[in-house]
Amino acid sequence: MSQSRQRVLVVDDDEALRHLAGEILLLAGYAITLAANGRQALDRIAEYGHPDAILLDLQMPLMDGPAFARAYRTLPGDGHAPIIVCSAAVDGQQQASTLGTAGVLAKPYSVQLLTDTLARVLATRAA
């Protein structure tokens, strides 16, 4: 599947980081959907269907990353998207491991690390 058809849901309460990640991925050829918290992310999924991958912040208001991940996995449908945690939390790696995510990006992360991690996760999913 080409990148132009792969849709990434970016979930982050930091508006600047959310839009920056979205722009980077848009320029890399992905289709992007943005959400400011887990509740909004679930609404986006209900509206647009399951994405191909999810970039997820852990600490957000209304519904944090762990609560979103648990709720997302209960949604009906085949092939739930892999989740990549993007967090500045000291225990981000441990939380991501507990949630069973496909990857972790410690904030701040580089453009190259973002695109490489996403490409690796999507390639693994396609295999």
N, C-alpha and C positions, 0 to 999 in steps of 0.2 A: 504494500500500500504506500503510495507517495505521501510525502509530508503535507502537501496541499490538501489532502483529504483527512488528515489526522487533526482531531480537535482536542485542544487542551483547555481544561478548566483551571483557572488561576484563582485561588481562594486566599485572600490576605486582607486584613483590616487596614493595613497601611496603604492609603490610596496611591501614594507616589510609587511604592514598590510594586503594587499590583499592576499599575499602568505601565511601569517600566518593564516588568517581566512580560507583560502582554505585548508590548511593542517589539521587544527583542524576539519573541517567538513568532510574531506576525512577520517580521523581516526574515526570519529563518524559514518561512513557508507554511507555518501552522495556522489553522483556524483557531481563534481564541474566544473564550467566554470568560467573563470576569465576575467575581462575587466578593463581597466585603466581609462575609462571615458564613458559617456553616449553614445557617437557615436559608440565606439567600442562595447558596450553592445548591441546596436541595431543590429550591424553587427553579433554578436554572436547568437542573437535570430533568425536572418534571416538564419543563417547557420545551427543551431541546433534545432530550434523550441522553443516554450515557455518553460521556466523552471517551476519547481514547486514552487519556492520561489526566491525572489531577495533580497540580502543585498545591500543597496545603500548608498554610501556617498553622502552628499549634495554639497560639494564644490570641484569641479573638473574643469580642463581646457577642452576646446573644447565643451563639453556639460555637464552642471552640473546636479545634481540630480533632481531638480524640472523640468528642461527641458526634461530630459530623461523620468521621470514619465508621463508627459503629452504626449510625443510622443509615449511611450509604450502603453498607453491606447487607442491610435487610431489605433494600429495594428490590422489587421484582425485575427480572431481566437476566439475560445471559451475559457472561463476560464483563463483569464489573471492571472498571478501569483501574490500572495500577496507580497507587498513590505515592507521590514523592513529597516527603516532608521538607519544608523550607522554614527553618527556625533559628532564632538567636538564643533560644533557651539553652542553658548549661547542660541540661539532661535531654536535649533534643534527640540525640542518637538513641538513648535508652527508651524514650517514649516512642520513637519510630519503630524500634524493634518490638516493643510490646504490642503496637498496633499492627504489626505485620506488613509494613509498607515496603515498597519496591526500592526505595532509595532515600537518602537524606542529603540535603544541602544546608550547610551552616551559613547563616547570614553574617556578614555580607558574602555573597558568592559572585564569582566572575561570570561574564557572559559565556565564555568558553565552557566553564564547568556546567552551567545551566543547560546549554544546548547539547553538550556531550552526554550528560546524565539522562536527559530526556530521550535522546536518540538511542542510547543503550537500553533503557527500560522499554521503549516501544519496539525495538528489534527483538528483545527477549520475549515480549508478549506475542509478536508475530510468529516466532519460531515454534 
